[in-house]
Amino acid sequence: MDITWYVVLSALLFAIGAGGVLIRRSPLVILLCLELMLNASNLALVAFSRAQGNEDGQVFALIVMVVAACEVVVGLGLIVAMFRRRLPLNVDEMRDLRG
Amino acid sequence: MEAEPGLTYVAFFAGAIGAVGGAVAVIALRNPFYSVLALVVHLVSLAGLFLLLYAQFVAAAQVVVYAGAVMVLYVFVAAYLGAVEEPIWEPIPGQRFLAPLLAAALFVELAIAILGTGLSALDSSGPTVHLGFGSPAEIGNLLLERFLVVFEAASMLLLVAAVGAIVLAGRQREAER
């Protein structure tokens, strides 16, 4: 089983996540798609760690999980705050910061 | 300690189909609640792939932290929001057509880069690893010795995120009064 398989799979998952961010408009689903992309990079990191035969990549993957958990906490907090203020839960209508 | 090659292929493709299917379902399902459940399928399949790559501790953390804790948070928020309707209109003309095209282009580009790479280690199934590769003991040693600064930075980041979430929720309560 070549490591290439795993890396190509991770590229596919990353592309699916990126497409999801572009297609969907609900902020919750966009956060889910960000998770998809982070997990795809995790798979690539673990695959590279296997190819190198040392565990540094696995530690990197764990740190990426920590960052993803922080992103989820803050992102979900923002979504709940938007919902409570009765703002539209649609990223295209939240365009006040648009240049 | 290599597993039988045929068996590895079966396990890999089972995990890969689960991961890709879950990822597609996250995007395709209209109800965010089902999207979250599809992401759980995706994460568990990925944990299986991590096991194939001898990353035992990362696989366990994936199931416990991600599929367990983080997804429960998502399920709560999805249930709290209820069904959010996504409008049909497109702010950018042809977005529904262009976005998958861009994603496919990204995949093709990455695949060309991976298949054409000079990294010879990728064309093998990896070097033989010692017993206990990726075990909690070894990862813990690395985290507390070589990557101690990273470990402390991660704990600091988690603290900041927790405080930030409380600030976001608390300010809201004041405004409602």
Interface residues (C-beta under 8 A of the other chain):
Chain A: M1 D2 I3 T4 W5 Y6 V7 V8 L9 A11 L12 L13 F14 A15 I16 G17 A18 G19 G20 L22 I23 R24 R25 S26 L28 V29 L31 L32 C33 E35 L36 N39 N42 L43 V46 A47 S49 R50 A51 Q52 G53 E55 D56 Q58 V59 A61 L62 I63 M65 V66 V67 A68 A69 C70 V72 V73 V74 L76 G77 L78 I79 V80 A81 F83 R84 R85 L89 N90 D92
Chain B: P5 T8 Y9 F12 A16 A19 V20 A23 V24 V26 I27 P32 S35 V36 L39 H42 L43 L46 L49 F50 L52 L53 Y54 A55 F57 V58 A61 Q62 V65 Y66 A69 V70 L73 Y74 V77 A78 Y80 L81 V84 E86 P87 P91 Q95 R96 L98 A99 P100 L102 A103 A104 L106 F107 L110 A111 I114 L115 L119 A121 L122 D123 S124 S125 G126 P127 T128 V129 F133 G134 E138 I139 L142 L143 F147 V150 A154 L157 L158 V160 A161 A162 G164 A165 L168 A169 Q172 A175 E176
